[in-house]
Amino acid sequence: MLNMKNMQAANKTVWLTRTGITAILLLSISTLHAQFLPVDKVRNDFIALLQRPSVAANPSFQSFATDSVLVEKGFFYSETTEKVPVLIYKPVSSQIKKLPVVICLHGTGGSADGMKNILYCFSKAGFMAVAIDGRYHGERVTAVAGKNYYVEAIINAWQNKDSARQQHPFSLIPFTTSGN
């Protein structure tokens, strides 16, 4: 009986050893055949993919105070024809010129207006709270029943191979403040 247990243990050890050696060999071979791109090329290609023309933000805001917060509602331009709605909540009683800022981004299908409660809570805690409408969301799209412009834009961006006509349905919003 003791010999049978020893044989089973030996077989298990041999199997584990063979499996381990096989795994190491496969990983080594795949690593040797892998073609890694230079980090600088990957970084530059990614930046080029996201690059859009720089435009003046030309912001426009209206302010109104409630009993406990100052609300600023307006927009800025992220591209020549791309107006981005912005909602800002600030503590009304703050004498501090510089406030810590919290930027709140809604999820898919949401909007800046849907963030009002959390913006209010942050402003009551002493923060300036900011929310924008993401591309194809909120005021940046006309609602049509059964139509999801954001999903369509992602599919179109993925299928488009023409870099001159590439859409960017993502939340990145590069702009310059020159001229303001």
MIMAR-108173 format. One line per field, with one value per residue: residue number from 1; residue in three letters; x, y, z of N, C-alpha, C, CB in turn. Coordinates in Angstrom, 2 decimals. Last residue first. Glycine has a CB too. Layout:
% residues N
pos	c(NUM, ...);
code	c(ALA, ...);
nx	c(X, ...);
ny	c(Y, ...);
nz	c(Z, ...);
cax	c(X, ...);
cay	c(Y, ...);
caz	c(Z, ...);
cx	c(X, ...);
cy	c(Y, ...);
cz	c(Z, ...);
cbx	c(X, ...);
cby	c(Y, ...);
cbz	c(Z, ...);
***
This chain:
% residues 180
pos	c(180, 179, 178, 177, 176, 175, 174, 173, 172, 171, 170, 169, 168, 167, 166, 165, 164, 163, 162, 161, 160, 159, 158, 157, 156, 155, 154, 153, 152, 151, 150, 149, 148, 147, 146, 145, 144, 143, 142, 141, 140, 139, 138, 137, 136, 135, 134, 133, 132, 131, 130, 129, 128, 127, 126, 125, 124, 123, 122, 121, 120, 119, 118, 117, 116, 115, 114, 113, 112, 111, 110, 109, 108, 107, 106, 105, 104, 103, 102, 101, 100, 99, 98, 97, 96, 95, 94, 93, 92, 91, 90, 89, 88, 87, 86, 85, 84, 83, 82, 81, 80, 79, 78, 77, 76, 75, 74, 73, 72, 71, 70, 69, 68, 67, 66, 65, 64, 63, 62, 61, 60, 59, 58, 57, 56, 55, 54, 53, 52, 51, 50, 49, 48, 47, 46, 45, 44, 43, 42, 41, 40, 39, 38, 37, 36, 35, 34, 33, 32, 31, 30, 29, 28, 27, 26, 25, 24, 23, 22, 21, 20, 19, 18, 17, 16, 15, 14, 13, 12, 11, 10, 9, 8, 7, 6, 5, 4, 3, 2, 1);
code	c(ASN, GLY, SER, THR, THR, PHE, PRO, ILE, LEU, SER, PHE, PRO, HIS, GLN, GLN, ARG, ALA, SER, ASP, LYS, ASN, GLN, TRP, ALA, ASN, ILE, ILE, ALA, GLU, VAL, TYR, TYR, ASN, LYS, GLY, ALA, VAL, ALA, THR, VAL, ARG, GLU, GLY, HIS, TYR, ARG, GLY, ASP, ILE, ALA, VAL, ALA, MET, PHE, GLY, ALA, LYS, SER, PHE, CYS, TYR, LEU, ILE, ASN, LYS, MET, GLY, ASP, ALA, SER, GLY, GLY, THR, GLY, HIS, LEU, CYS, ILE, VAL, VAL, PRO, LEU, LYS, LYS, ILE, GLN, SER, SER, VAL, PRO, LYS, TYR, ILE, LEU, VAL, PRO, VAL, LYS, GLU, THR, THR, GLU, SER, TYR, PHE, PHE, GLY, LYS, GLU, VAL, LEU, VAL, SER, ASP, THR, ALA, PHE, SER, GLN, PHE, SER, PRO, ASN, ALA, ALA, VAL, SER, PRO, ARG, GLN, LEU, LEU, ALA, ILE, PHE, ASP, ASN, ARG, VAL, LYS, ASP, VAL, PRO, LEU, PHE, GLN, ALA, HIS, LEU, THR, SER, ILE, SER, LEU, LEU, LEU, ILE, ALA, THR, ILE, GLY, THR, ARG, THR, LEU, TRP, VAL, THR, LYS, ASN, ALA, ALA, GLN, MET, ASN, LYS, MET, ASN, LEU, MET);
nx	c(-8.94, -6.84, -6.44, -7.07, -7.84, -8.74, -9.84, -11.49, -12.61, -14.69, -15.45, -15.91, -14.56, -14.15, -12.15, -11.41, -8.74, -8.51, -10.57, -11.78, -14.44, -15.26, -15.07, -16.85, -19.26, -19.46, -19.70, -22.08, -23.96, -23.81, -24.78, -27.39, -29.78, -33.28, -35.74, -36.62, -34.16, -32.80, -30.00, -27.14, -26.15, -27.58, -26.96, -24.50, -22.49, -19.95, -21.21, -21.76, -20.05, -19.70, -18.06, -17.92, -15.87, -16.57, -17.92, -20.12, -21.86, -20.68, -21.36, -24.17, -24.46, -23.47, -25.40, -27.65, -26.89, -26.53, -28.29, -27.08, -25.17, -26.36, -26.32, -25.54, -22.87, -22.46, -20.89, -18.35, -17.26, -14.54, -13.97, -11.56, -11.14, -11.01, -9.98, -11.17, -13.44, -15.80, -18.79, -21.48, -21.99, -19.91, -20.97, -21.31, -21.77, -22.06, -21.91, -21.97, -20.00, -20.27, -18.57, -17.50, -14.72, -14.53, -15.32, -16.54, -18.77, -21.53, -23.54, -24.25, -23.53, -24.81, -24.03, -26.09, -28.09, -30.23, -28.72, -27.78, -26.50, -24.91, -24.01, -21.30, -19.22, -15.93, -14.03, -11.84, -10.34, -9.01, -7.09, -8.15, -7.04, -5.70, -5.88, -3.88, -1.61, -1.43, -0.86, 1.60, 3.18, 3.11, 4.27, 6.80, 7.86, 8.08, 8.21, 6.50, 7.57, 6.70, 7.49, 9.20, 9.96, 7.50, 6.96, 9.10, 8.46, 5.97, 6.73, 8.54, 6.82, 5.04, 6.80, 7.55, 5.03, 4.48, 6.62, 6.02, 3.52, 4.26, 6.05, 4.29, 2.53, 4.24, 4.90, 2.40, 2.01, 4.13, 3.44, 1.10, 2.19, 3.81, 1.95, 0.83);
ny	c(84.68, 84.08, 80.74, 78.37, 75.49, 72.07, 68.71, 66.57, 63.27, 61.42, 60.41, 60.31, 61.61, 60.69, 61.44, 62.33, 61.81, 59.06, 56.62, 54.46, 53.71, 51.95, 53.52, 55.55, 54.07, 53.18, 55.67, 56.63, 54.78, 55.38, 58.08, 57.95, 55.85, 55.86, 55.64, 59.00, 61.37, 64.42, 65.89, 66.65, 68.15, 68.06, 64.59, 63.38, 63.52, 64.11, 65.08, 68.05, 68.49, 69.93, 70.77, 72.42, 73.59, 72.67, 72.64, 71.06, 72.22, 71.24, 68.51, 68.70, 69.80, 67.69, 65.77, 66.99, 67.33, 65.51, 65.87, 67.93, 66.51, 63.12, 59.71, 57.79, 56.76, 59.07, 62.28, 63.51, 66.21, 67.49, 69.70, 71.90, 74.22, 77.73, 80.95, 82.85, 82.51, 82.94, 81.28, 81.09, 79.46, 77.13, 76.39, 74.48, 74.55, 72.98, 73.35, 72.10, 72.80, 72.86, 72.65, 73.94, 73.95, 72.43, 73.17, 76.10, 76.18, 77.41, 77.42, 78.39, 78.38, 79.03, 79.00, 77.99, 78.72, 80.01, 80.66, 82.80, 82.50, 83.38, 82.20, 82.22, 81.15, 80.91, 80.36, 78.68, 78.38, 75.15, 72.79, 69.74, 66.80, 63.64, 60.94, 59.97, 61.17, 59.73, 57.19, 57.67, 58.33, 55.87, 54.11, 55.33, 55.10, 52.30, 50.25, 47.12, 43.79, 40.90, 37.64, 35.52, 35.37, 34.87, 32.30, 30.91, 31.30, 30.04, 27.40, 26.84, 27.03, 24.93, 22.73, 22.83, 22.32, 19.75, 18.32, 18.70, 17.46, 14.81, 14.21, 14.39, 12.31, 10.13, 10.25, 9.73, 7.15, 5.82, 6.09, 4.59, 2.07, 1.58, 1.22, -1.19);
nz	c(-24.73, -26.38, -25.42, -24.35, -26.33, -25.74, -25.75, -24.24, -24.20, -24.27, -27.70, -30.42, -32.92, -36.38, -39.18, -41.64, -41.87, -41.63, -42.46, -41.42, -39.28, -37.30, -34.98, -35.56, -35.73, -33.07, -31.77, -32.92, -31.97, -29.24, -29.37, -30.36, -30.38, -30.61, -29.40, -29.93, -29.82, -28.73, -30.01, -28.04, -26.03, -23.72, -23.37, -25.73, -27.63, -25.25, -21.99, -20.41, -17.26, -14.02, -10.99, -7.91, -5.46, -2.03, 0.40, 0.64, -1.12, -3.46, -3.25, -3.44, -6.04, -7.55, -6.98, -8.20, -10.96, -12.94, -14.97, -16.36, -17.80, -18.35, -19.69, -21.47, -19.52, -16.71, -16.07, -14.05, -12.20, -10.64, -8.07, -6.72, -4.04, -4.82, -4.20, -2.56, 0.08, 1.12, 0.48, 0.31, -1.87, -3.49, -6.86, -9.78, -13.23, -16.28, -19.80, -23.15, -25.82, -29.29, -32.05, -34.19, -33.52, -30.28, -27.86, -26.38, -23.53, -21.52, -18.55, -15.31, -11.98, -8.81, -5.48, -2.70, -0.89, -2.06, -5.26, -7.93, -11.21, -14.29, -17.46, -19.83, -22.38, -23.90, -26.12, -26.69, -29.85, -30.78, -32.51, -34.03, -32.31, -31.59, -31.19, -32.89, -31.80, -29.41, -30.49, -31.76, -29.53, -28.07, -29.96, -30.24, -27.64, -27.37, -30.27, -30.12, -30.19, -31.30, -30.16, -30.11, -27.45, -26.26, -27.19, -25.95, -23.24, -23.05, -23.68, -21.57, -19.35, -19.93, -19.82, -17.13, -15.92, -16.90, -15.78, -13.03, -12.81, -13.51, -11.43, -9.25, -9.84, -9.69, -6.96, -5.83, -6.78, -5.55, -2.86, -2.83, -3.43, -1.21, 0.77, 0.00);
cax	c(-10.03, -7.82, -5.88, -7.73, -6.90, -9.01, -8.73, -11.91, -11.44, -14.80, -15.01, -17.07, -14.02, -14.96, -12.32, -12.83, -9.17, -8.11, -10.13, -10.33, -13.84, -15.25, -14.32, -15.44, -18.74, -19.36, -18.59, -20.82, -23.73, -23.42, -23.46, -26.35, -28.67, -32.01, -35.17, -36.99, -35.10, -33.33, -31.45, -27.81, -25.32, -27.92, -27.56, -25.28, -23.69, -20.38, -20.29, -22.43, -20.29, -20.15, -18.26, -18.23, -16.48, -15.91, -16.84, -18.94, -22.16, -20.59, -19.96, -23.54, -24.95, -22.81, -24.02, -27.65, -27.17, -25.51, -28.52, -28.26, -24.74, -26.16, -26.57, -26.95, -23.53, -22.26, -22.03, -18.73, -18.17, -15.16, -14.33, -12.52, -10.80, -11.69, -9.62, -11.11, -12.19, -15.02, -17.33, -20.95, -22.39, -20.49, -19.97, -21.91, -20.82, -22.82, -21.21, -22.68, -20.05, -20.54, -18.91, -18.96, -15.37, -14.20, -14.19, -16.36, -17.53, -20.90, -23.07, -24.63, -23.15, -24.85, -23.97, -25.06, -26.88, -29.95, -29.83, -27.55, -27.61, -24.84, -24.95, -21.96, -20.33, -16.96, -15.13, -12.97, -10.59, -9.87, -7.23, -7.74, -8.06, -5.46, -6.78, -5.25, -2.06, -1.67, -2.06, 0.44, 2.94, 2.65, 2.92, 5.91, 7.64, 7.15, 8.87, 6.70, 7.17, 7.31, 6.68, 8.58, 11.00, 8.19, 6.07, 9.00, 9.75, 6.09, 5.77, 8.99, 7.98, 4.55, 6.08, 8.57, 5.76, 3.56, 6.47, 7.31, 3.67, 3.29, 6.52, 5.47, 2.03, 3.58, 5.95, 3.07, 1.06, 4.06, 4.70, 1.05, 1.20, 4.43, 2.85, 0.00);
cay	c(84.86, 85.04, 81.94, 79.53, 76.49, 73.40, 69.65, 67.87, 64.14, 62.57, 60.18, 60.35, 61.35, 61.22, 60.63, 62.44, 63.19, 59.89, 57.89, 54.34, 54.71, 51.47, 52.27, 55.88, 54.78, 52.20, 54.78, 57.36, 54.90, 54.05, 57.77, 58.59, 56.09, 56.15, 54.45, 57.71, 60.70, 63.10, 65.96, 65.78, 68.04, 69.13, 65.81, 63.28, 62.72, 64.06, 64.38, 67.03, 68.82, 68.82, 71.04, 71.18, 74.00, 72.48, 73.60, 70.61, 72.38, 72.68, 68.92, 68.13, 70.52, 68.99, 65.55, 66.63, 68.47, 65.53, 64.72, 68.22, 67.39, 64.51, 60.75, 58.11, 56.65, 57.82, 61.35, 63.08, 65.06, 67.38, 68.32, 71.59, 72.93, 76.58, 79.69, 83.09, 82.04, 84.14, 81.18, 81.84, 80.86, 77.55, 76.90, 74.83, 74.75, 73.34, 73.22, 72.66, 71.89, 73.60, 71.72, 73.84, 75.12, 72.46, 72.25, 75.35, 76.57, 76.50, 78.00, 77.50, 78.97, 78.15, 79.84, 77.75, 78.08, 80.33, 80.16, 82.29, 82.82, 82.98, 82.99, 81.71, 82.05, 80.52, 81.32, 78.15, 79.23, 76.32, 73.61, 71.14, 67.56, 65.04, 61.80, 59.47, 61.57, 61.17, 57.39, 57.22, 59.32, 57.12, 53.86, 55.19, 56.43, 53.05, 51.21, 48.42, 44.93, 42.09, 38.86, 35.85, 35.56, 36.12, 33.39, 30.96, 31.75, 31.47, 28.12, 26.82, 27.93, 26.31, 23.05, 23.02, 23.56, 20.85, 18.39, 19.14, 18.89, 15.53, 14.18, 15.26, 13.69, 10.45, 10.41, 11.00, 8.20, 5.87, 6.68, 6.02, 2.64, 1.74, 2.36, 0.00);
caz	c(-23.76, -26.88, -26.03, -23.75, -25.82, -26.27, -25.78, -24.74, -24.21, -23.37, -26.34, -29.51, -31.59, -35.29, -37.98, -41.29, -42.09, -40.49, -43.04, -41.61, -40.15, -38.68, -35.06, -35.32, -36.90, -34.16, -31.44, -33.12, -33.41, -29.71, -28.82, -31.16, -29.47, -31.28, -30.02, -29.33, -30.72, -28.36, -30.01, -29.00, -27.23, -24.67, -22.84, -24.50, -27.94, -26.65, -22.88, -21.20, -18.67, -14.86, -12.41, -8.60, -6.71, -3.32, 0.20, 1.38, 0.31, -3.17, -3.22, -2.24, -4.87, -7.62, -6.49, -6.78, -10.07, -11.90, -14.10, -15.54, -16.72, -18.74, -18.70, -21.43, -20.81, -17.43, -16.10, -15.39, -12.19, -11.95, -8.35, -7.77, -4.64, -4.21, -4.86, -4.00, -0.52, 0.91, 0.51, 1.43, -1.94, -2.21, -5.91, -8.48, -12.12, -15.08, -18.51, -22.00, -24.67, -28.07, -30.95, -34.13, -34.13, -31.71, -27.90, -27.62, -24.21, -22.48, -19.80, -16.41, -13.26, -9.97, -6.67, -3.72, -0.38, -0.66, -4.46, -6.58, -10.32, -12.88, -16.69, -18.63, -22.07, -22.92, -26.17, -25.93, -28.68, -31.00, -31.31, -34.15, -33.02, -31.92, -30.42, -33.04, -33.14, -29.36, -29.68, -32.56, -30.58, -27.46, -29.44, -31.39, -28.23, -26.52, -29.37, -30.74, -29.39, -31.88, -30.03, -31.38, -28.46, -25.97, -27.57, -27.41, -23.77, -22.76, -24.51, -22.97, -19.46, -19.83, -21.06, -18.18, -15.66, -17.19, -17.24, -13.59, -12.50, -14.31, -12.82, -9.32, -9.74, -10.96, -7.96, -5.54, -7.13, -7.02, -3.34, -2.52, -4.32, -2.52, 0.84, 0.00);
cx	c(-9.59, -8.98, -7.01, -7.18, -7.71, -7.98, -9.17, -10.73, -11.81, -13.60, -15.00, -16.71, -15.17, -14.32, -13.16, -13.14, -10.62, -8.54, -9.80, -9.73, -12.32, -14.53, -14.19, -14.57, -17.27, -18.78, -18.39, -19.61, -22.39, -23.13, -22.97, -24.94, -27.50, -30.94, -33.84, -36.38, -35.37, -34.34, -31.99, -29.32, -25.94, -27.11, -27.94, -25.89, -24.54, -21.55, -20.82, -21.37, -21.16, -20.35, -18.74, -18.65, -16.70, -16.62, -16.08, -17.73, -20.97, -20.90, -19.82, -22.07, -24.25, -23.18, -23.22, -26.24, -27.09, -25.77, -27.54, -28.58, -25.91, -25.65, -26.37, -27.30, -25.02, -22.96, -21.65, -19.85, -18.58, -15.97, -15.02, -12.72, -11.92, -11.14, -10.26, -10.83, -12.24, -13.68, -16.68, -19.42, -21.74, -20.80, -20.66, -20.77, -21.60, -21.82, -22.14, -21.94, -20.77, -20.73, -19.02, -19.43, -16.88, -15.00, -13.69, -15.13, -17.45, -19.54, -22.49, -24.19, -23.48, -24.45, -23.89, -25.15, -25.79, -28.61, -29.51, -28.85, -27.35, -26.13, -24.90, -22.96, -21.10, -18.03, -16.25, -14.20, -11.85, -9.96, -8.07, -8.00, -7.59, -6.61, -6.71, -6.25, -3.50, -2.19, -2.42, -0.86, 1.75, 2.28, 2.33, 4.47, 6.69, 6.84, 7.82, 7.40, 7.46, 6.79, 7.43, 7.73, 10.41, 9.25, 6.72, 8.11, 9.68, 7.38, 5.85, 8.04, 8.48, 5.69, 5.59, 7.91, 6.79, 4.26, 5.57, 7.20, 4.95, 3.41, 5.58, 5.99, 3.18, 3.08, 5.35, 4.15, 1.69, 3.13, 4.69, 2.30, 1.09, 3.48, 3.50, 0.88);
cy	c(85.74, 85.28, 82.82, 80.82, 77.63, 74.35, 71.00, 68.83, 65.45, 63.50, 61.48, 60.22, 61.41, 60.83, 61.36, 61.65, 63.40, 61.35, 58.86, 55.62, 54.54, 52.43, 51.79, 54.63, 55.12, 52.87, 53.76, 56.48, 55.59, 54.09, 56.41, 58.23, 56.63, 56.47, 54.67, 56.55, 59.33, 62.61, 64.56, 65.99, 67.15, 69.04, 66.80, 64.63, 62.47, 63.11, 64.40, 66.40, 67.73, 69.34, 69.77, 71.49, 72.69, 73.25, 73.47, 71.52, 71.95, 72.96, 70.41, 68.55, 70.01, 69.82, 66.85, 66.44, 68.12, 66.61, 64.65, 67.08, 67.70, 65.31, 62.15, 59.23, 56.89, 57.86, 60.08, 62.06, 64.73, 66.09, 68.32, 70.09, 72.56, 75.29, 78.54, 81.81, 82.25, 83.80, 82.54, 81.86, 81.69, 79.05, 77.22, 75.25, 75.15, 73.40, 73.67, 72.35, 72.57, 72.61, 72.49, 72.95, 75.09, 73.61, 72.10, 74.45, 75.74, 77.04, 76.96, 78.18, 77.95, 78.95, 78.88, 78.78, 77.81, 79.74, 80.53, 81.74, 82.14, 83.34, 82.46, 82.72, 81.44, 81.59, 80.98, 79.05, 78.73, 77.14, 74.84, 71.90, 68.99, 65.64, 63.27, 60.40, 61.14, 61.67, 58.87, 57.45, 58.95, 58.14, 55.14, 54.97, 56.37, 54.42, 52.05, 49.35, 46.21, 43.30, 40.03, 37.11, 35.99, 36.41, 34.75, 32.12, 31.90, 32.04, 29.62, 27.60, 27.99, 27.31, 24.50, 23.39, 23.85, 22.19, 19.56, 19.31, 19.44, 17.04, 14.99, 15.34, 14.68, 11.89, 10.78, 11.27, 9.58, 6.99, 6.83, 6.73, 4.16, 2.39, 2.62, 1.26);
cz	c(-22.62, -25.92, -26.54, -24.33, -25.23, -25.69, -26.36, -24.76, -24.89, -23.38, -25.55, -28.04, -30.58, -33.96, -36.93, -40.01, -41.68, -40.65, -41.90, -42.20, -40.22, -39.63, -36.51, -35.47, -36.75, -35.40, -32.56, -32.81, -33.69, -31.21, -29.32, -30.68, -30.29, -30.24, -30.71, -30.12, -30.13, -29.39, -29.75, -28.89, -28.29, -25.97, -23.92, -24.15, -26.70, -26.82, -24.30, -22.10, -19.28, -16.28, -13.11, -10.03, -7.47, -4.42, -1.10, 1.14, 1.17, -1.70, -2.89, -2.14, -3.60, -6.39, -6.55, -6.23, -8.59, -10.85, -12.94, -14.57, -15.79, -17.54, -19.26, -20.45, -20.66, -18.78, -16.86, -15.31, -13.62, -11.96, -9.71, -7.90, -5.62, -4.82, -4.10, -4.77, -2.03, 0.26, 0.23, 1.48, -0.84, -2.27, -4.59, -7.56, -10.87, -13.93, -17.40, -20.69, -23.50, -26.92, -29.64, -32.99, -34.00, -32.30, -29.33, -27.50, -25.48, -22.87, -20.72, -17.69, -14.34, -11.20, -7.86, -4.83, -1.42, -0.19, -3.02, -6.00, -8.99, -12.17, -15.27, -18.08, -20.91, -22.74, -25.19, -26.01, -28.00, -29.71, -31.64, -32.85, -33.11, -32.73, -30.82, -32.35, -33.38, -30.71, -29.62, -31.80, -31.46, -28.54, -28.88, -30.94, -29.42, -27.13, -28.63, -29.76, -30.15, -31.12, -30.63, -31.33, -29.80, -27.01, -27.32, -27.85, -25.28, -23.34, -24.29, -23.87, -20.89, -19.99, -21.05, -19.50, -16.72, -17.00, -17.63, -15.09, -13.09, -14.08, -13.69, -10.75, -9.88, -10.97, -9.31, -6.58, -6.91, -7.47, -4.86, -3.02, -4.10, -3.52, -0.50, 0.00);
cbx	c(-10.52, -8.36, -4.91, -7.55, -5.94, -10.45, -7.57, -13.06, -10.24, -15.01, -13.62, -18.02, -12.90, -16.42, -10.95, -13.70, -8.98, -6.60, -11.21, -10.01, -14.19, -16.66, -15.00, -15.25, -19.54, -20.75, -18.86, -20.79, -24.87, -24.53, -23.50, -26.53, -28.27, -32.17, -36.13, -38.52, -34.53, -33.98, -32.00, -27.44, -23.96, -27.70, -26.62, -24.41, -23.28, -19.23, -20.08, -23.62, -18.94, -21.47, -16.96, -19.35, -15.57, -15.85, -15.90, -18.60, -23.41, -21.56, -19.29, -23.64, -26.49, -23.19, -23.32, -28.45, -28.53, -24.14, -28.45, -29.48, -24.14, -27.48, -25.67, -27.73, -23.26, -22.76, -23.27, -17.52, -19.43, -14.09, -15.25, -12.05, -10.62, -13.23, -8.07, -10.04, -11.94, -14.79, -16.85, -21.48, -23.91, -19.51, -19.25, -22.72, -19.75, -23.99, -19.89, -24.11, -18.62, -21.79, -17.85, -19.50, -14.99, -14.52, -14.58, -16.23, -16.26, -21.79, -22.04, -26.18, -21.63, -26.27, -22.74, -25.20, -27.24, -31.07, -30.04, -26.98, -28.98, -23.65, -26.40, -20.94, -21.25, -16.32, -15.70, -12.59, -10.72, -11.30, -5.83, -8.47, -9.45, -4.15, -6.47, -5.37, -1.14, -0.39, -1.85, 0.59, 4.18, 3.72, 2.94, 6.36, 8.97, 7.73, 9.83, 5.35, 7.89, 7.00, 6.32, 7.73, 11.80, 8.81, 4.74, 8.45, 10.88, 6.05, 4.35, 9.12, 9.11, 3.85, 4.88, 9.41, 6.44, 2.31, 5.89, 8.43, 3.65, 1.87, 6.63, 6.57, 1.28, 2.41, 6.78, 3.68, -0.23, 3.59, 5.90, 0.88, -0.17, 4.90, 3.91, -0.94);
cby	c(83.51, 84.56, 81.58, 79.52, 77.01, 73.87, 69.08, 68.44, 63.46, 62.09, 59.56, 59.26, 62.37, 60.71, 60.27, 61.94, 63.58, 59.83, 58.49, 53.15, 56.11, 51.25, 51.18, 56.49, 56.05, 51.59, 54.05, 58.62, 55.67, 53.02, 57.78, 60.09, 54.79, 57.33, 53.90, 57.57, 60.60, 63.15, 66.54, 64.30, 67.52, 70.47, 66.47, 62.76, 61.38, 63.64, 62.92, 67.62, 68.98, 68.19, 71.56, 70.39, 75.05, 70.99, 73.49, 69.17, 71.56, 73.47, 68.62, 66.59, 70.36, 69.75, 64.45, 65.35, 69.03, 65.75, 63.46, 68.49, 68.69, 65.13, 60.55, 56.90, 55.27, 56.65, 62.02, 62.49, 65.34, 67.40, 67.69, 72.17, 71.81, 76.68, 79.51, 84.14, 80.54, 84.87, 80.15, 81.26, 80.97, 77.25, 78.16, 73.62, 75.83, 72.31, 74.07, 72.10, 71.45, 74.52, 70.59, 73.30, 75.21, 71.08, 70.88, 76.32, 76.36, 76.33, 79.06, 77.20, 79.38, 77.52, 80.85, 76.33, 76.81, 79.83, 78.58, 83.39, 82.37, 83.66, 82.93, 81.36, 82.27, 80.21, 81.37, 77.97, 80.75, 75.88, 74.01, 71.83, 67.46, 65.19, 61.67, 58.06, 60.97, 61.93, 56.83, 55.73, 59.48, 57.69, 52.75, 54.03, 57.04, 53.21, 52.14, 49.03, 44.92, 42.20, 39.14, 34.71, 34.28, 36.08, 33.29, 29.62, 30.78, 31.71, 27.63, 25.37, 27.47, 26.53, 22.09, 21.73, 23.49, 20.77, 17.06, 18.15, 19.12, 15.06, 12.72, 14.75, 13.90, 9.48, 9.11, 10.99, 8.07, 4.51, 5.83, 6.23, 1.97, 0.40, 2.12, 0.00);
cbz	c(-23.22, -28.19, -27.17, -22.22, -26.94, -25.93, -26.62, -23.88, -24.93, -22.00, -26.33, -29.87, -31.22, -35.38, -37.39, -42.45, -43.55, -40.32, -43.99, -42.53, -39.66, -39.15, -34.21, -33.92, -37.14, -34.47, -30.09, -32.24, -34.07, -29.40, -27.29, -31.13, -28.69, -32.28, -31.00, -29.26, -32.20, -26.96, -31.37, -28.77, -26.86, -24.03, -21.88, -23.33, -28.56, -27.57, -22.41, -22.04, -19.45, -14.31, -13.06, -7.85, -7.53, -3.67, 1.30, 0.97, 0.69, -4.07, -4.57, -2.25, -4.74, -8.92, -7.32, -6.55, -10.37, -12.52, -14.89, -16.43, -17.28, -19.30, -17.52, -21.07, -21.45, -16.62, -16.74, -16.15, -11.30, -13.11, -7.23, -9.11, -3.54, -4.42, -4.95, -4.31, -0.18, 2.24, -0.51, 2.71, -1.86, -1.02, -6.48, -7.86, -12.48, -14.80, -18.50, -21.94, -24.25, -28.23, -30.83, -35.45, -35.59, -32.44, -27.32, -28.83, -23.28, -23.73, -19.54, -16.42, -13.29, -10.15, -6.64, -4.30, 0.27, 0.22, -4.64, -5.67, -10.93, -12.19, -17.29, -17.56, -23.33, -21.58, -27.58, -24.48, -29.09, -31.46, -30.76, -35.30, -32.31, -32.70, -28.97, -32.46, -34.22, -28.96, -28.26, -32.92, -31.44, -26.52, -28.37, -32.29, -28.65, -25.10, -30.18, -31.20, -28.03, -33.42, -28.55, -31.84, -28.65, -24.57, -26.81, -27.97, -23.39, -21.25, -24.22, -23.46, -18.53, -18.49, -21.24, -18.35, -14.31, -16.28, -17.78, -13.24, -10.99, -13.97, -13.34, -8.38, -8.40, -11.21, -8.09, -4.12, -6.31, -7.58, -2.90, -1.02, -4.11, -3.05, 1.90, 1.21);
***
